[in-house]
């Protein structure tokens, strides 16, 4: 990830956090700073975003590591 991508990710997640959207990382409550840092450190790993809605309103965003299966 380059610095611009890192900044954009942090700003996106921080804005969600300020709107009251809960951020989760690998099944645990987290925050925009921790998730951004983890995604930058783990560049060789992929993370999947899962958006959790309640009655059409975004409540949570989950980041879970995608595990690659060997053939």
Residue pairs with C-beta under 8 A, 6 or more apart in sequence:
1 9
1 39
1 40
1 43
6 36
6 40
9 36
9 39
10 32
10 33
10 36
13 23
13 32
13 35
13 36
13 61
14 32
14 33
16 23
16 32
16 58
16 61
17 23
17 31
17 32
21 58
21 59
21 60
21 61
22 29
22 59
22 60
22 61
23 29
23 30
23 31
23 32
23 35
23 60
23 61
23 63
24 30
24 60
24 61
24 62
24 63
25 34
25 35
25 38
25 62
25 63
26 63
26 64
26 65
27 62
27 64
30 63
35 63
38 63
39 47
39 63
42 65
45 65
45 66
46 65
46 66
46 68
47 63
47 64
47 65
47 66
48 63
48 64
48 65
48 66
49 61
49 62
49 63
50 61
50 62
50 63
50 64
51 58
51 60
51 61
51 62
52 58
52 59
52 60
52 61
52 62
53 59
